[in-house]
Amino acid sequence: MTKAALFSAKHPASCPQCGVELVIRSGQHGPFLGCSHYPQCDYIRSLKPQGDGHVVKVLEGQLCPECQSTLVLRQGRFGIFIGCSNYPECGHIAPTAVADATAFTCPQCRTGKLVQRTSRFGKSFYACDRYPACKYALNNQPVAGECAYCHFPLLMEKNTARGAKRFCADKGCGRPVATNDNEE
């Protein structure tokens, strides 16, 4: 369907203010439903899914650690999270999943552990659990080992066209590291 045909098509719903049919219109923030009698009637409705922190489910029996209200499962702009039902008076939020800890110590601060996290785009990465005090992050899977060139205590494994290869995890070095099965 062409763009002109999409925006000229009538929508089966009717305007709650004046009762005439709604049409799909294009605006600065994307398509929306608007009254066909605009400018006499200024009714509009968003076509985007709700991402404003609306309640999906009430978690019975789980209490907020800050104000002792019931916790709820909410849908926000970055996905699903657990929040306090007493929002905005109480701003407690928690992620739905706990980060997977690895056995690797953070090579930058040497006190934290590297944990697997997910970005807002759905990609996995590894970061220090002491964030924001330590901002070390790695986009590839960490592997035990030491760089032969700069002696950095951590390697990372990348999938290349020739298979999985190991590289130095230091952003300043990044050289490929030879392994026993394939010398480089």
Secondary structure by P-SEA (a helix, b strand, c coil): ccaaaaaaccccccccccccbbbbbbccccbbbbbccccccbbbbbcccccccccccccccccccccccbbbbbbccccbbbbbccccccbbbbbccccccccccccccccbbbbbbbcccccccccccccccccccccccccccccccccccbbbbbbccccccccccccccccccccccccc
